[in-house]
Amino acid sequence: MRRTAVAAVLAAGLLVGGVSGCGGDPKPKFSKSEDPPAVGVSSRPTSGAPTSEDPKPATPSVPVMPAVARQHTVAGAKAFVRHVWAMLNYSQLTFDSGPLKPLMSEACDGCNGALDFFAEMKKRHAKITGGLVSISRLRVEQLAVKNIRPMAVAFDETTTREVITYRGGNKEVYPGGVARDRFVLFPEPDGWLLTKWEAIS
């Protein structure tokens, strides 16, 4: 079952061997850390995001990356993944993916699928209600790649029910739900780059 429109767009690539955005075949070397299952991390933009009580939702503000998300540590990898999801939620609310693109490798097909989806929704003058994601149970692994220290971050993503309304009134409805995905992050001089997005379940 398609949890969200983005999941539907990405499913073909993600579920067939994963989406490769980096060279080689990095393998998990050891488990570094896992958040307790009960701890949830809301990736929804915290400033200006519409709520059910807002009569006229304000335009969301672009999420600001915390300093820790630039650190090449377990905490930094987790913070970067949380920030990517904050940016994905922002892009879904606004169809503005400009601030999101620098966080993703151009070779990451899953990432490009998300960017293409936002561009298509903007082009079609669509309106999306719901479908935002919160993440939890982040688990970080260091990958074995020569002379590089990439991190793989697995996480649960919980998605709310999503309704897409197109100009003319046609609608698509996605039920939302929970899935587990994994990001592969490569270190960059000023932080991280998302190079691979794959579905675990």
Contacts in CASP RR format, 6 or more apart in sequence:
PFRMAT RR
TARGET T0000
AUTHOR 0000-0000-0000
METHOD contacts of the structure
MODEL  1
MRRTAVAAVLAAGLLVGGVSGCGGDPKPKFSKSEDPPAVGVSSRPTSGAP
TSEDPKPATPSVPVMPAVARQHTVAGAKAFVRHVWAMLNYSQLTFDSGPL
KPLMSEACDGCNGALDFFAEMKKRHAKITGGLVSISRLRVEQLAVKNIRP
MAVAFDETTTREVITYRGGNKEVYPGGVARDRFVLFPEPDGWLLTKWEAI
S
1 175 0 8 1.000
2 8 0 8 1.000
2 11 0 8 1.000
2 174 0 8 1.000
3 159 0 8 1.000
3 174 0 8 1.000
3 175 0 8 1.000
3 176 0 8 1.000
3 177 0 8 1.000
3 179 0 8 1.000
4 131 0 8 1.000
4 133 0 8 1.000
4 159 0 8 1.000
4 162 0 8 1.000
4 174 0 8 1.000
4 176 0 8 1.000
5 117 0 8 1.000
5 121 0 8 1.000
5 128 0 8 1.000
5 162 0 8 1.000
5 164 0 8 1.000
5 172 0 8 1.000
5 174 0 8 1.000
6 88 0 8 1.000
6 92 0 8 1.000
6 114 0 8 1.000
6 117 0 8 1.000
7 159 0 8 1.000
7 174 0 8 1.000
7 179 0 8 1.000
8 174 0 8 1.000
9 113 0 8 1.000
9 114 0 8 1.000
9 116 0 8 1.000
9 117 0 8 1.000
10 19 0 8 1.000
10 110 0 8 1.000
10 113 0 8 1.000
10 114 0 8 1.000
10 197 0 8 1.000
10 199 0 8 1.000
11 199 0 8 1.000
13 19 0 8 1.000
13 109 0 8 1.000
13 110 0 8 1.000
14 110 0 8 1.000
14 181 0 8 1.000
14 197 0 8 1.000
14 198 0 8 1.000
14 199 0 8 1.000
15 199 0 8 1.000
17 198 0 8 1.000
18 196 0 8 1.000
18 198 0 8 1.000
18 199 0 8 1.000
19 108 0 8 1.000
19 109 0 8 1.000
19 110 0 8 1.000
19 196 0 8 1.000
19 197 0 8 1.000
19 198 0 8 1.000
20 109 0 8 1.000
20 196 0 8 1.000
21 105 0 8 1.000
21 107 0 8 1.000
21 108 0 8 1.000
21 109 0 8 1.000
21 184 0 8 1.000
21 195 0 8 1.000
21 196 0 8 1.000
22 105 0 8 1.000
22 107 0 8 1.000
22 150 0 8 1.000
22 184 0 8 1.000
22 186 0 8 1.000
22 195 0 8 1.000
22 196 0 8 1.000
24 145 0 8 1.000
26 143 0 8 1.000
26 144 0 8 1.000
26 145 0 8 1.000
26 150 0 8 1.000
26 152 0 8 1.000
26 184 0 8 1.000
27 143 0 8 1.000
27 144 0 8 1.000
28 141 0 8 1.000
28 142 0 8 1.000
28 143 0 8 1.000
28 144 0 8 1.000
28 152 0 8 1.000
29 141 0 8 1.000
29 142 0 8 1.000
29 143 0 8 1.000
29 144 0 8 1.000
30 141 0 8 1.000
30 142 0 8 1.000
31 139 0 8 1.000
31 140 0 8 1.000
31 141 0 8 1.000
32 74 0 8 1.000
32 140 0 8 1.000
32 141 0 8 1.000
32 142 0 8 1.000
32 151 0 8 1.000
33 74 0 8 1.000
33 78 0 8 1.000
33 138 0 8 1.000
33 139 0 8 1.000
33 140 0 8 1.000
34 137 0 8 1.000
34 138 0 8 1.000
34 139 0 8 1.000
34 140 0 8 1.000
35 41 0 8 1.000
35 78 0 8 1.000
35 136 0 8 1.000
35 137 0 8 1.000
35 138 0 8 1.000
35 139 0 8 1.000
36 137 0 8 1.000
37 136 0 8 1.000
37 137 0 8 1.000
39 136 0 8 1.000
39 137 0 8 1.000
40 134 0 8 1.000
40 135 0 8 1.000
40 136 0 8 1.000
40 137 0 8 1.000
41 82 0 8 1.000
41 134 0 8 1.000
41 135 0 8 1.000
41 136 0 8 1.000
41 138 0 8 1.000
42 134 0 8 1.000
43 82 0 8 1.000
43 85 0 8 1.000
43 86 0 8 1.000
43 88 0 8 1.000
43 89 0 8 1.000
43 132 0 8 1.000
43 133 0 8 1.000
43 134 0 8 1.000
43 135 0 8 1.000
44 86 0 8 1.000
44 89 0 8 1.000
44 132 0 8 1.000
44 134 0 8 1.000
45 60 0 8 1.000
45 61 0 8 1.000
45 62 0 8 1.000
45 63 0 8 1.000
45 86 0 8 1.000
45 89 0 8 1.000
45 90 0 8 1.000
45 93 0 8 1.000
46 63 0 8 1.000
47 60 0 8 1.000
47 61 0 8 1.000
47 63 0 8 1.000
48 57 0 8 1.000
48 58 0 8 1.000
48 59 0 8 1.000
48 60 0 8 1.000
48 61 0 8 1.000
49 57 0 8 1.000
49 60 0 8 1.000
49 93 0 8 1.000
50 57 0 8 1.000
50 58 0 8 1.000
50 60 0 8 1.000
50 93 0 8 1.000
51 57 0 8 1.000
59 94 0 8 1.000
60 90 0 8 1.000
60 93 0 8 1.000
60 94 0 8 1.000
62 87 0 8 1.000
62 90 0 8 1.000
62 96 0 8 1.000
62 99 0 8 1.000
63 83 0 8 1.000
63 86 0 8 1.000
63 87 0 8 1.000
63 90 0 8 1.000
65 80 0 8 1.000
65 83 0 8 1.000
66 79 0 8 1.000
66 83 0 8 1.000
68 75 0 8 1.000
68 76 0 8 1.000
68 79 0 8 1.000
69 76 0 8 1.000
69 79 0 8 1.000
69 80 0 8 1.000
69 82 0 8 1.000
69 83 0 8 1.000
69 191 0 8 1.000
69 192 0 8 1.000
70 76 0 8 1.000
70 80 0 8 1.000
70 190 0 8 1.000
70 191 0 8 1.000
70 192 0 8 1.000
71 79 0 8 1.000
71 191 0 8 1.000
72 149 0 8 1.000
72 187 0 8 1.000
72 191 0 8 1.000
72 192 0 8 1.000
74 140 0 8 1.000
74 151 0 8 1.000
76 192 0 8 1.000
77 140 0 8 1.000
77 151 0 8 1.000
77 153 0 8 1.000
77 185 0 8 1.000
77 192 0 8 1.000
78 138 0 8 1.000
78 140 0 8 1.000
78 153 0 8 1.000
80 103 0 8 1.000
80 185 0 8 1.000
80 191 0 8 1.000
80 192 0 8 1.000
81 135 0 8 1.000
81 138 0 8 1.000
81 153 0 8 1.000
81 155 0 8 1.000
81 183 0 8 1.000
81 185 0 8 1.000
82 135 0 8 1.000
82 138 0 8 1.000
83 103 0 8 1.000
84 100 0 8 1.000
84 103 0 8 1.000
84 104 0 8 1.000
84 183 0 8 1.000
84 194 0 8 1.000
85 133 0 8 1.000
85 134 0 8 1.000
85 135 0 8 1.000
85 157 0 8 1.000
87 99 0 8 1.000
87 100 0 8 1.000
87 103 0 8 1.000
88 100 0 8 1.000
88 114 0 8 1.000
88 133 0 8 1.000
89 132 0 8 1.000
89 133 0 8 1.000
90 96 0 8 1.000
90 99 0 8 1.000
90 100 0 8 1.000
91 97 0 8 1.000
91 98 0 8 1.000
91 99 0 8 1.000
91 100 0 8 1.000
91 114 0 8 1.000
91 118 0 8 1.000
92 118 0 8 1.000
92 128 0 8 1.000
92 131 0 8 1.000
92 132 0 8 1.000
93 128 0 8 1.000
93 132 0 8 1.000
95 118 0 8 1.000
95 119 0 8 1.000
95 121 0 8 1.000
95 122 0 8 1.000
96 118 0 8 1.000
97 114 0 8 1.000
97 115 0 8 1.000
97 118 0 8 1.000
97 119 0 8 1.000
100 115 0 8 1.000
101 115 0 8 1.000
103 192 0 8 1.000
103 193 0 8 1.000
103 194 0 8 1.000
104 111 0 8 1.000
104 112 0 8 1.000
104 115 0 8 1.000
104 193 0 8 1.000
104 194 0 8 1.000
105 111 0 8 1.000
105 186 0 8 1.000
105 193 0 8 1.000
105 194 0 8 1.000
105 195 0 8 1.000
106 112 0 8 1.000
107 195 0 8 1.000
108 194 0 8 1.000
108 195 0 8 1.000
108 196 0 8 1.000
108 197 0 8 1.000
110 197 0 8 1.000
111 194 0 8 1.000
111 197 0 8 1.000
121 128 0 8 1.000
121 164 0 8 1.000
124 166 0 8 1.000
124 167 0 8 1.000
125 166 0 8 1.000
125 167 0 8 1.000
126 164 0 8 1.000
126 165 0 8 1.000
126 166 0 8 1.000
126 167 0 8 1.000
127 164 0 8 1.000
127 165 0 8 1.000
128 162 0 8 1.000
128 163 0 8 1.000
128 164 0 8 1.000
128 165 0 8 1.000
129 162 0 8 1.000
129 163 0 8 1.000
129 165 0 8 1.000
130 160 0 8 1.000
130 161 0 8 1.000
130 162 0 8 1.000
130 163 0 8 1.000
131 159 0 8 1.000
131 160 0 8 1.000
131 161 0 8 1.000
131 162 0 8 1.000
131 174 0 8 1.000
131 176 0 8 1.000
132 159 0 8 1.000
132 160 0 8 1.000
133 157 0 8 1.000
133 158 0 8 1.000
133 159 0 8 1.000
134 157 0 8 1.000
134 158 0 8 1.000
135 155 0 8 1.000
135 156 0 8 1.000
135 157 0 8 1.000
135 158 0 8 1.000
136 155 0 8 1.000
136 156 0 8 1.000
136 158 0 8 1.000
137 154 0 8 1.000
137 155 0 8 1.000
137 156 0 8 1.000
137 180 0 8 1.000
138 153 0 8 1.000
138 154 0 8 1.000
138 155 0 8 1.000
139 153 0 8 1.000
139 154 0 8 1.000
139 155 0 8 1.000
140 151 0 8 1.000
140 152 0 8 1.000
140 153 0 8 1.000
141 151 0 8 1.000
141 152 0 8 1.000
141 153 0 8 1.000
141 154 0 8 1.000
142 149 0 8 1.000
142 150 0 8 1.000
142 151 0 8 1.000
142 152 0 8 1.000
143 149 0 8 1.000
143 150 0 8 1.000
143 151 0 8 1.000
143 152 0 8 1.000
143 184 0 8 1.000
148 186 0 8 1.000
148 187 0 8 1.000
149 187 0 8 1.000
150 184 0 8 1.000
150 185 0 8 1.000
150 186 0 8 1.000
150 187 0 8 1.000
150 195 0 8 1.000
151 184 0 8 1.000
151 185 0 8 1.000
151 192 0 8 1.000
152 182 0 8 1.000
152 183 0 8 1.000
152 184 0 8 1.000
152 185 0 8 1.000
153 182 0 8 1.000
153 183 0 8 1.000
153 185 0 8 1.000
154 180 0 8 1.000
154 181 0 8 1.000
154 182 0 8 1.000
154 200 0 8 1.000
155 180 0 8 1.000
155 181 0 8 1.000
155 182 0 8 1.000
155 183 0 8 1.000
156 178 0 8 1.000
156 179 0 8 1.000
156 180 0 8 1.000
157 178 0 8 1.000
157 179 0 8 1.000
157 180 0 8 1.000
157 181 0 8 1.000
158 177 0 8 1.000
158 178 0 8 1.000
159 174 0 8 1.000
159 176 0 8 1.000
159 177 0 8 1.000
159 178 0 8 1.000
159 179 0 8 1.000
160 176 0 8 1.000
161 173 0 8 1.000
161 174 0 8 1.000
161 175 0 8 1.000
161 176 0 8 1.000
162 173 0 8 1.000
162 174 0 8 1.000
162 176 0 8 1.000
163 171 0 8 1.000
163 172 0 8 1.000
163 173 0 8 1.000
163 174 0 8 1.000
164 171 0 8 1.000
164 172 0 8 1.000
164 173 0 8 1.000
164 174 0 8 1.000
165 171 0 8 1.000
166 172 0 8 1.000
179 199 0 8 1.000
179 200 0 8 1.000
179 201 0 8 1.000
180 199 0 8 1.000
180 200 0 8 1.000
180 201 0 8 1.000
181 197 0 8 1.000
181 198 0 8 1.000
181 199 0 8 1.000
181 200 0 8 1.000
182 196 0 8 1.000
182 197 0 8 1.000
182 198 0 8 1.000
182 199 0 8 1.000
182 200 0 8 1.000
183 194 0 8 1.000
183 196 0 8 1.000
183 197 0 8 1.000
184 194 0 8 1.000
184 195 0 8 1.000
184 196 0 8 1.000
184 197 0 8 1.000
184 198 0 8 1.000
185 192 0 8 1.000
185 193 0 8 1.000
185 194 0 8 1.000
185 195 0 8 1.000
186 192 0 8 1.000
186 193 0 8 1.000
186 195 0 8 1.000
187 193 0 8 1.000
END
